[in-house]
Amino acid sequence: MNNLNCNLDTNKTIHLAWEFIFFIEKNSFTYKKVKTEIKWDKPPKDMIKLNCDGIFSSNNSAAGLGGAFRNSNGDWIMGFHNAIQAFSPTHAELMALLEGLKIAKEMNFINLEIETDCMDIIKLMYEDSNNFSDIIFECRWLMHQLKLPILKHNFREGNEVAHLMAKEAIKYPSST
C-alpha cells in the first residue's frame, strides 16, 4: 500500500511538472485573435430594413430614439429621432422599436426586417414578461399587422446610424 501511494505521488509530481512546463513555455496552443468585421448588412431584395436604437440618461431620465429605414440597395428611405422621458435603457430601446413600427405601419412597409443592438428587446418580444407589457403588446400588435417582420440583433457598429440619431435626439430633451 505504501508503494502505491509513492507511485501516485510521483505521478502527480510528474503531471504538475509537465503542466508547469506547458504553461511557461511557448506552445502550439496559443490563441489567435480573429478580427470580425461588424457592419450594416443590406436586407434581402425587395425588403426594407429598419435599424432602431434608444439611449438613456439616468441623470435626468431623458432618452433619445433613433431609427433609419433603408432599401435592399442600402439607399436611405427615411429616418426618425425623438427625445422622450424614459425609466431605463430597456424602456428607451422599446420606445425606439415602437416608434419605428408605427412609422412602418403608417408607410405600409410590409416587407420589413428590423435590427436592434439590444438583445433584451428581442427576448422581451418573444417571451412572456410583466415588464413593459403595454409597450410590448403594442409592438407585437404592430408586428402582426406588418406580417411579422424578422427582428434580429446587430452590434452597435452595425446599428450606428440609428445610434447616432438617438444620440442626437437626447441632446434636446423632451419637456413632457
C-alpha positions as CSV (number, residue, x, y, z in Angstrom):
1,M,0.0,0.0,0.0
2,N,2.9,2.3,0.8
3,N,4.4,1.6,-2.6
4,L,1.1,2.6,-4.3
5,N,0.9,5.9,-2.5
6,C,4.5,6.6,-3.5
7,N,3.7,5.9,-7.2
8,L,0.6,8.1,-7.1
9,D,2.6,10.9,-5.5
10,T,5.4,10.5,-8.1
11,N,2.8,10.5,-11.0
12,K,1.1,13.6,-9.6
13,T,4.5,15.4,-9.3
14,I,5.4,14.4,-12.9
15,H,2.0,15.7,-14.1
16,L,2.4,19.0,-12.3
17,A,5.9,19.4,-13.7
18,W,4.6,18.8,-17.3
19,E,1.7,21.2,-16.6
20,F,4.2,23.9,-15.4
21,I,6.4,23.4,-18.4
22,F,3.4,23.6,-20.8
23,F,2.2,26.9,-19.4
24,I,5.6,28.7,-19.1
25,E,7.0,27.7,-22.5
26,K,5.7,28.9,-25.8
27,N,3.4,26.2,-27.0
28,S,1.4,25.3,-30.1
29,F,-1.9,26.0,-28.4
30,T,-1.6,29.8,-28.4
31,Y,-4.8,31.7,-29.0
32,K,-5.1,33.7,-32.2
33,K,-7.3,36.8,-32.3
34,V,-9.8,36.7,-35.1
35,K,-10.8,40.0,-36.3
36,T,-14.5,40.2,-37.2
37,E,-15.9,43.0,-39.3
38,I,-19.1,44.3,-37.8
39,K,-21.1,46.3,-40.4
40,W,-24.5,47.1,-41.6
41,D,-25.8,44.4,-43.9
42,K,-28.3,45.1,-46.7
43,P,-31.7,43.5,-46.4
44,P,-32.7,40.8,-48.9
45,K,-34.0,42.0,-52.3
46,D,-37.4,43.8,-52.2
47,M,-37.2,44.3,-48.4
48,I,-36.8,47.3,-46.2
49,K,-34.6,47.3,-43.1
50,L,-35.4,49.3,-40.0
51,N,-32.5,49.9,-37.7
52,C,-33.6,51.3,-34.4
53,D,-31.9,52.4,-31.2
54,G,-32.7,54.1,-27.9
55,I,-30.3,55.7,-25.4
56,F,-31.0,56.7,-21.9
57,S,-29.5,59.2,-19.4
58,S,-30.0,58.3,-15.8
59,N,-29.1,61.8,-14.8
60,N,-32.5,63.2,-15.9
61,S,-34.4,60.2,-17.3
62,A,-34.0,61.7,-20.8
63,A,-34.0,59.3,-23.7
64,G,-33.2,59.6,-27.4
65,L,-34.9,57.4,-30.0
66,G,-33.5,56.9,-33.4
67,G,-34.1,54.8,-36.5
68,A,-33.4,54.5,-40.2
69,F,-35.3,52.8,-43.0
70,R,-33.2,51.6,-46.0
71,N,-33.9,49.5,-49.0
72,S,-32.0,46.5,-50.3
73,N,-29.6,48.7,-52.2
74,G,-28.7,50.4,-48.9
75,D,-30.5,53.6,-50.1
76,W,-31.9,55.9,-47.4
77,I,-35.7,55.9,-47.4
78,M,-36.4,57.8,-44.2
79,G,-35.4,58.2,-40.6
80,F,-36.6,59.4,-37.3
81,H,-35.3,60.7,-34.0
82,N,-37.2,61.9,-31.0
83,A,-36.4,62.9,-27.4
84,I,-38.6,61.4,-24.7
85,Q,-38.6,60.6,-20.9
86,A,-37.9,57.0,-20.1
87,F,-37.5,54.8,-17.0
88,S,-34.5,52.8,-18.1
89,P,-32.3,51.9,-21.1
90,T,-34.6,49.0,-21.9
91,H,-37.6,51.3,-21.9
92,A,-35.8,53.7,-24.3
93,E,-34.9,50.7,-26.6
94,L,-38.6,49.5,-26.6
95,M,-39.9,53.0,-27.3
96,A,-37.5,53.3,-30.3
97,L,-38.8,50.0,-31.7
98,L,-42.4,51.1,-31.1
99,E,-41.8,54.4,-32.9
100,G,-40.2,52.6,-35.9
101,L,-43.1,50.1,-36.1
102,K,-45.6,52.9,-36.0
103,I,-43.8,54.6,-38.9
104,A,-43.5,51.3,-40.8
105,K,-47.3,50.7,-40.4
106,E,-48.1,54.3,-41.5
107,M,-45.9,53.9,-44.6
108,N,-47.1,50.4,-45.3
109,F,-43.6,48.8,-45.2
110,I,-44.8,45.2,-45.2
111,N,-41.6,43.5,-46.3
112,L,-39.6,44.6,-43.3
113,E,-36.6,43.4,-41.4
114,I,-35.7,45.0,-38.1
115,E,-32.3,45.2,-36.4
116,T,-31.6,46.4,-32.9
117,D,-28.4,46.4,-30.8
118,C,-30.4,45.3,-27.7
119,M,-30.8,41.6,-27.0
120,D,-33.2,42.4,-24.2
121,I,-35.7,43.8,-26.6
122,I,-35.6,40.6,-28.7
123,K,-36.1,38.5,-25.6
124,L,-39.0,40.6,-24.4
125,M,-40.7,40.4,-27.7
126,Y,-40.7,36.6,-27.8
127,E,-41.0,35.7,-24.1
128,D,-43.7,36.4,-21.5
129,S,-42.9,39.2,-19.2
130,N,-44.7,41.6,-17.0
131,N,-42.2,44.3,-17.6
132,F,-43.3,47.0,-20.1
133,S,-46.3,44.8,-21.0
134,D,-48.3,47.6,-22.6
135,I,-45.4,48.7,-24.9
136,I,-44.6,45.0,-25.8
137,F,-48.3,44.3,-26.6
138,E,-48.4,47.3,-28.9
139,C,-45.1,46.3,-30.6
140,R,-46.4,42.8,-31.1
141,W,-49.7,44.0,-32.5
142,L,-47.9,46.3,-35.0
143,M,-45.6,43.5,-35.9
144,H,-48.6,41.2,-36.6
145,Q,-50.1,43.9,-38.8
146,L,-46.8,44.2,-40.6
147,K,-46.9,40.4,-41.3
148,L,-44.4,39.5,-38.6
149,P,-41.1,41.1,-39.7
150,I,-37.9,39.5,-38.7
151,L,-36.4,41.0,-35.6
152,K,-32.7,40.4,-35.1
153,H,-29.6,41.6,-33.3
154,N,-26.7,43.6,-34.7
155,F,-23.9,45.1,-32.7
156,R,-23.8,48.9,-32.2
157,E,-21.2,49.2,-35.0
158,G,-23.8,47.7,-37.4
159,N,-26.5,49.8,-36.0
160,E,-24.5,53.0,-35.9
161,V,-26.8,55.3,-37.9
162,A,-29.7,54.7,-35.6
163,H,-27.5,55.0,-32.6
164,L,-26.2,58.4,-33.8
165,M,-29.7,59.6,-34.4
166,A,-30.8,58.6,-30.9
167,K,-27.7,60.3,-29.5
168,E,-28.5,63.5,-31.4
169,A,-32.1,63.4,-30.1
170,I,-31.1,63.1,-26.5
171,K,-29.3,66.5,-26.8
172,Y,-32.8,68.1,-27.0
173,P,-34.7,66.5,-24.0
174,S,-38.4,66.4,-24.1
175,S,-40.2,68.9,-21.9
176,T,-43.0,66.4,-21.1
